[in-house]
């Protein structure tokens, strides 16, 4: 978060307790955010590596595969160490504008008739 980063940047010139109270954040939340920085960096590095593999498969299949098929391709990919969830694949695809081709037309289930009037039934 931006407020936590601000406190971290200025903690040598001002008290952390004072800055947290002025910004309306909990001091314990700031220290938890600061302690989790290596885990966030590792997660970001793993996401970047996964995004490269997603882009590889997306390009290989000529921009036709969506997140479901890309997830199936990643399950068979020897360069991916762990199994990946479809949601974890969908997020970087959405953020990078990778959308598969939709070949099917949407199915129309309701055909509205503009000439039909709506009646309200009252029970007596």
MARDRENTI-912501 format. One line per 10 residues: number of its first residue (from 0); their letters; for each residue x, y, z of N, C-alpha, C, CB. Coordinates in steps of 0.2 Angstrom, whole numbers. Glycine has a CB too. Example, Ala and Ser with C-alpha at 12.3 -4.5 7.8 and 13.67 -1.06 7.14 Angstrom:
REM residues 2
0	as	66/-28/39/62/-22/39/66/-16/39/57/-22/45; 64/-11/35/68/-5/36/64/0/39/70/-3/29
***
This chain:
REM residues 124
0	xxxxxxxxxx	4/-6/0/0/0/0/4/6/0/-5/0/6; 2/11/-3/6/18/-3/7/21/4/2/23/-8; 2/20/8/3/23/15/9/20/19/-3/23/19; 9/13/18/14/9/21/21/11/18/13/2/21; 21/12/12/28/13/8/30/20/11/27/13/1; 25/25/12/27/32/14/30/31/21/21/36/14; 27/28/25/30/27/32/36/24/32/25/23/37; 37/19/28/44/15/27/49/20/24/43/9/23; 47/24/20/52/29/17/54/34/22/49/32/11; 50/36/26/51/42/31/52/40/38/46/47/30
10	xxxxxxxxxx	53/34/39/54/31/46/60/33/49/53/24/46; 65/36/46/72/38/49/71/45/51/77/37/44; 66/49/48/66/56/50/60/57/54/65/60/43; 55/53/55/49/54/59/48/47/63/43/56/55; 44/48/68/42/42/72/37/38/68/40/44/79; 38/31/68/33/27/65/26/28/68/36/20/65; 26/28/75/20/28/79/16/35/77/22/28/86; 20/40/76/16/46/75/14/46/68/21/52/76; 18/44/63/15/44/56/9/39/55/21/41/51; 10/33/58/4/29/58/-2/32/61/6/22/62
20	xxxxxxxxxx	-2/36/66/-8/39/69/-10/44/65/-6/41/76; -6/48/61/-8/53/57/-11/51/51/-2/58/55; -9/45/48/-11/42/42/-17/37/43/-6/38/38; -19/36/50/-24/32/51/-23/24/50/-30/34/47; -17/22/51/-16/15/50/-13/12/56/-11/14/44; -14/6/57/-11/2/63/-4/1/62/-15/-4/64; 0/2/68/7/1/68/9/-6/67/10/3/74; 5/-11/69/6/-18/68/5/-20/61/1/-22/73; 0/-17/58/-1/-18/51/5/-16/47/-7/-14/48; 8/-10/48/14/-8/45/20/-13/46/16/-1/48
30	xxxxxxxxxx	21/-15/52/26/-20/53/25/-27/50/27/-21/60; 19/-29/49/17/-35/46/18/-34/38/10/-37/47; 16/-28/36/17/-27/28/25/-27/27/14/-20/26; 29/-24/32/36/-24/31/39/-31/31/39/-19/36; 37/-35/36/40/-42/36/38/-46/30/37/-45/43; 32/-45/27/30/-49/22/33/-47/15/22/-49/21; 37/-42/15/40/-39/9/44/-45/5/45/-34/10; 48/-49/8/52/-54/4/47/-59/1/57/-58/8; 41/-61/5/36/-66/2/33/-63/-4/31/-68/7; 31/-56/-4/28/-53/-10/33/-53/-16/26/-46/-8
40	xxxxxxxxxx	39/-51/-14/44/-51/-20/45/-58/-23/51/-48/-17; 45/-63/-19/45/-70/-22/39/-72/-26/46/-75/-16; 33/-70/-23/27/-71/-27/27/-67/-33/21/-69/-23; 29/-61/-33/29/-57/-40/34/-60/-45/32/-50/-38; 40/-63/-42/45/-66/-47/42/-73/-50/51/-68/-43; 38/-76/-46/35/-82/-48/29/-81/-53/32/-86/-42; 26/-75/-52/20/-73/-56/23/-71/-63/16/-68/-53; 29/-67/-63/32/-65/-69/35/-71/-73/38/-61/-67; 38/-76/-70/40/-82/-73/34/-86/-76/44/-87/-69; 28/-86/-73/22/-90/-75/19/-86/-81/17/-90/-70
50	xxxxxxxxxx	20/-79/-81/17/-75/-86/21/-76/-93/17/-67/-84; 27/-77/-92/31/-78/-98/29/-85/-101/39/-79/-96; 28/-90/-97/25/-97/-100/18/-96/-103/25/-102/-94; 14/-92/-100/8/-91/-102/8/-87/-109/3/-86/-97; 12/-82/-110/13/-79/-116/16/-83/-121/18/-73/-115; 20/-88/-119/23/-93/-124/18/-97/-127/29/-97/-121; 13/-100/-123/8/-104/-125/3/-100/-129/5/-108/-119; 2/-94/-127/-3/-90/-130/-1/-88/-137/-5/-83/-126; 5/-87/-138/8/-85/-145/8/-92/-149/15/-82/-144; 10/-97/-146/11/-104/-149/4/-106/-153/13/-109/-145
60	xxxxxxxxxx	-1/-104/-149/-8/-106/-151/-11/-101/-155/-12/-109/-146; -8/-96/-157/-10/-90/-162/-16/-86/-158/-13/-93/-168; -15/-85/-152/-20/-81/-148/-27/-84/-148/-20/-74/-151; -27/-90/-149/-34/-93/-149/-36/-96/-142/-34/-98/-154; -31/-98/-138/-33/-101/-132/-34/-96/-126/-27/-106/-129; -39/-98/-122/-41/-94/-116/-38/-97/-110/-49/-94/-116; -40/-95/-104/-37/-97/-98/-38/-104/-97/-39/-92/-93; -43/-107/-99/-45/-114/-97/-40/-118/-101/-52/-116/-99; -39/-117/-107/-34/-121/-111/-27/-120/-110/-36/-120/-119; -26/-114/-108/-19/-112/-106/-17/-116/-100/-18/-104/-105
70	xxxxxxxxxx	-22/-116/-95/-21/-120/-89/-19/-127/-90/-27/-119/-84; -23/-130/-95/-22/-137/-97/-15/-138/-100/-27/-139/-101; -13/-133/-104/-6/-133/-107/-1/-132/-102/-5/-128/-112; -2/-128/-97/3/-127/-92/4/-133/-87/2/-121/-87; -1/-137/-87/-1/-144/-83/4/-148/-86/-8/-147/-82; 5/-148/-93/9/-153/-96/16/-150/-98/6/-155/-103; 17/-143/-96/23/-140/-97/29/-142/-93/22/-132/-97; 34/-144/-95/40/-146/-90/43/-140/-87/45/-150/-94; 42/-134/-90/45/-128/-87/42/-125/-81/46/-123/-92; 36/-128/-80/32/-125/-74/32/-131/-69/24/-124/-76
80	xxxxxxxxxx	35/-128/-63/37/-133/-58/31/-136/-54/41/-130/-53; 26/-131/-53/20/-133/-48/14/-133/-52/20/-129/-42; 8/-136/-50/2/-135/-53/-1/-128/-52/-3/-141/-51; -4/-126/-57/-7/-119/-57/-15/-119/-57/-4/-114/-62; -18/-115/-54/-25/-114/-54/-27/-110/-60/-27/-111/-47; -33/-111/-62/-36/-107/-68/-36/-100/-66/-42/-110/-70; -38/-98/-60/-38/-91/-58/-31/-88/-58/-41/-91/-51; -26/-92/-56/-19/-89/-56/-17/-88/-64/-15/-93/-53; -20/-91/-68/-18/-90/-75/-23/-85/-78/-20/-97/-79; -29/-84/-76/-34/-79/-79/-31/-72/-77/-41/-80/-76
90	xxxxxxxxxx	-29/-71/-71/-27/-65/-68/-21/-61/-73/-24/-65/-61; -16/-65/-74/-11/-61/-78/-13/-61/-86/-4/-65/-78; -17/-65/-88/-20/-65/-95/-24/-59/-95/-24/-71/-97; -28/-57/-90/-33/-52/-90/-29/-45/-90/-38/-52/-84; -24/-45/-85/-20/-39/-84/-15/-37/-90/-15/-40/-78; -14/-42/-94/-10/-41/-100/-14/-41/-107/-4/-46/-101; -20/-41/-106/-24/-41/-112/-24/-47/-117/-22/-35/-116; -23/-53/-114/-23/-59/-118/-30/-62/-117/-18/-64/-115; -34/-62/-123/-40/-65/-123/-41/-70/-129/-46/-59/-124; -43/-76/-127/-44/-81/-133/-50/-79/-137/-45/-87/-130
100	xxxxxxxxxx	-50/-82/-143/-55/-81/-148/-61/-85/-146/-53/-83/-155; -67/-81/-147/-74/-85/-145/-77/-86/-152/-78/-80/-141; -77/-93/-154/-80/-94/-160/-88/-96/-160/-77/-101/-162; -90/-97/-154/-98/-98/-154/-101/-92/-153/-99/-103/-148; -107/-92/-156/-112/-86/-155/-115/-87/-148/-117/-85/-161; -117/-82/-145/-121/-83/-138/-128/-85/-140/-121/-76/-135; -130/-90/-136/-136/-93/-136/-142/-88/-134/-137/-100/-133; -147/-86/-138/-152/-82/-136/-158/-87/-133/-155/-78/-142; -159/-85/-126/-164/-89/-123/-171/-86/-122/-162/-91/-116; -171/-80/-123/-177/-76/-122/-178/-71/-128/-178/-72/-115
110	xxxxxxxxxx	-184/-72/-131/-186/-67/-137/-191/-63/-134/-188/-71/-143; -190/-57/-133/-195/-52/-130/-199/-50/-136/-191/-46/-126; -206/-49/-134/-211/-46/-138/-213/-39/-136/-217/-51/-139; -211/-34/-140/-212/-27/-137/-220/-26/-137/-209/-22/-142; -224/-30/-141/-231/-28/-141/-235/-31/-135/-234/-31/-147; -232/-35/-131/-235/-38/-125/-235/-33/-119/-232/-45/-123; -241/-32/-116/-241/-28/-111/-241/-32/-104/-248/-24/-111; -238/-29/-99/-237/-33/-93/-243/-32/-88/-230/-31/-89; -246/-37/-86/-252/-36/-81/-249/-38/-74/-257/-41/-84; -252/-34/-70/-251/-36/-63/-257/-39/-60/-249/-29/-59
120	xxxx	-257/-45/-57/-262/-48/-54/-263/-46/-47/-262/-56/-55; -269/-45/-45/-270/-43/-38/-275/-49/-35/-273/-36/-37; -273/-51/-30/-277/-56/-26/-282/-53/-22/-273/-61/-23; -288/-55/-22/-293/-52/-17/-295/-57/-12/-299/-50/-21
***
